[in-house]
Structure formats: C-alpha cells, structure tokens
Amino acid sequence: MEKVKSILPWPLRIIISFLFIISAIAKMYPSPYFAISTFEVKQLYPLGFSDTIAPYFSRFLIGIELALGILILQNNFLRKIIIPATILLLAVFTTHLTIVTIQDGGNSGNCGCFGSLLPMTPIEAIIKNVVAMALLVYLLYLLPKEANGNRNFWFLATVTLASILALFMLAPIQPASHFELAPGTSIETDTIPAENNTITTPIDAVGKTEKKDSVKSGDTQKTMQKTAQTTILTEPAPRKSGYAKFFAKIDNGRKTLCFFVPGCDHCRQAAKELTELKQKNADFPEVSIIFMNEEADLIPDFFKEAGAEYPYTIVEVIPFWNLLGPKTDTPGVKYLWNGNTYKYYNGITDKKFDPVDYQKLINKPYSELAPKK
C-alpha cells in the first residue's frame, strides 16, 4: 500500500497537467488571436463580459490555466495552494456549465474547454471536470505533508506571471474596429418610417378592382364613383438591414449575404454550392460575402475553389463574430429581400446551408414566404 501511495501521485499529476496544458494550448488553436477572440465572443460575452474587459480576462484565465498545468508538476505549495486552486478553478467551470446545461440543454454546442481543437458539449465537459476534481482530491490524500523547503512562493509567482505575459505576447489585444458591435446587439435596425413602408403593384399588374356605384340619399339621387383598389404585395416592405455600410445596395431587392472564413472548408463548400445554384438560375439573388480577417491571403484560393468571384469585404475577428450573431457559427448564409431576413443558415449541424432548400426558398413568391426571421 505504501509503495502504491508513493508511485501513484506522479501519474495523477501528469494526467492533470496534461489536461490543463492541452486545454490552454487548444484555446489558441489554430492561431492565438483568432482562437482567443472566438473564445471571448462565444463564451465570455454571453456571461455579460464587456468587449473591454473580455480580452484581458480571457488572457488571464488561459494564462492561469497554463500556469496550473505547469505548477502541478513541482512541489512548492503543492498541497496548500496549487491543488486547491486547481480544484477551485474546475469547480467554477463546472458550476457555469451546469447552469448552461439547465438553461439551454447540454447535448449540443461547444463548451470551449478545448477550443475548436476538440469540441466538447457542456455535459461531456462536466463529466471531465468531475473526474479531474476526484483525481485531485485523491492526490491530496496520497501526497505526504510538505517539507519546509517546498515553500518558494516566488517560483509560483514567476511561472504564473510568465504564463499570463506569454498569452498577451502571443495574442496582443488589438484596437476595436469601427465596425464592431456591442455584445448582443442585433445587426437589423428598426423598420423604415410608416409613410415609406408600403410597396404596391400598379393596378394593371394586379388586375383586381372593386367599384361601388349609385349611392342614394332621399329624393336626390347622387351617383358617386368610388374605386377601392385592392393591392397584392409582390415584395416585402423595405427595411434597413444594417449591412449597407458593407454593401451599398444590399437592401435593394433579393440578396444572398454570406459570412465566411477564407480557410474554412465548410465555407468553401457552401460557396461552391451557391455558385452551382447561380449557374442554374438566371435570376439568382446577388451574392455578397463578409470575410473574417483570418488567413485573408487565402481569399483568391477561396474563390478559385468556389468557381466564381463575388463582391466581398473583410472584417476583423471580433466584429465578424458579432455580425454573425449569438449562438451562431460559420458558414453563415442569409436570404435578404429588401433588407428583410427570410432565412439564416449557419453552422454545420441542423441549421447548415442546404442548397436544395435554398433553391425552393428563392423560387417562392412573396405571398408564400413565412414571416421574416
């Protein structure tokens, strides 16, 4: 038994260290600024962090996570500070994930524990955290009491500070773009004032009129010709979508607005499918693309694979995620008509872009469209 107690702590420490170091590194995959910015928008903004605080908090959090992964392999204040701090951090994560699971369900979505390197649902993350906390508690039981020599606090402080500074160096905080929206802000704005909010079709095109004649009053017969025109709308009332700052004519007529990342394979596939649809439809809604400024040098290759080039603009990482919207992911494809959004495909799961569905959608007259989404 004593032999087991002397051997087992090191495998446990290595396992915990591996989990924390990999978790910190994964939050910087595939590139530090992109990954950390995505973590901020997807994980911190929904918690109420402002766009001013989130960049600092994210780097401190990942830095501490990295430091704990390193420090659990040394002996200074291991029982009194490092293991309790590691358990506390896991407990905070688990509490947050439990709340998310209760509110939104925990069987879908990525909790962000391992970034995009290893997507994990909240329930899976909770199980992982509980197992890790159990191992840490058992490790406390196995470890002997610390010797007086294992109390170099400055070593802990140096490793922690170095880890945090490394995060700030690998992913420097960039100034906010003028295109950036506040967290939770919708890109769609209020409708155009009522006096401009009616689109009618000329009566010759509609072909429906009603006439009421021969209105009598007492002995005097007066004939009043009243023509009431029943108008059938053939397109939706105009609306300011909020995208006109990117594409001046985006709110005029039917449009296809895409949110793509140049190096994203799923985005390239969606662009390719749009090109195939466009080639089969002469009246296909004009395609415009908002690219994330991540691997922007791949845009020429993106269009080559898509089979066509389209008007585009490039937006910084955080403003891009804010434009895409909360709880959404790339590739994003919107069907706009006079600034109204009638369909929003996004991600690679149940809401992903479906070319067959989109073909049916754009062929529908306005009268058959579901209320705008």
Helices and strands as residue ranges (DSSP letters): H 2-7, H 9-26, H 32-39, I 40-44, G 45-47, H 54-71, I 78-82, H 83-104, H 122-142, H 153-170, G 194-196, H 203-206, E 209-212, E 215-217, E 220-222, E 226-229, E 254-260, H 265-280, E 286-292, G 296-298, H 299-306, E 312-315, H 317-324, E 332-337, E 340-346, H 355-363, G 366-368
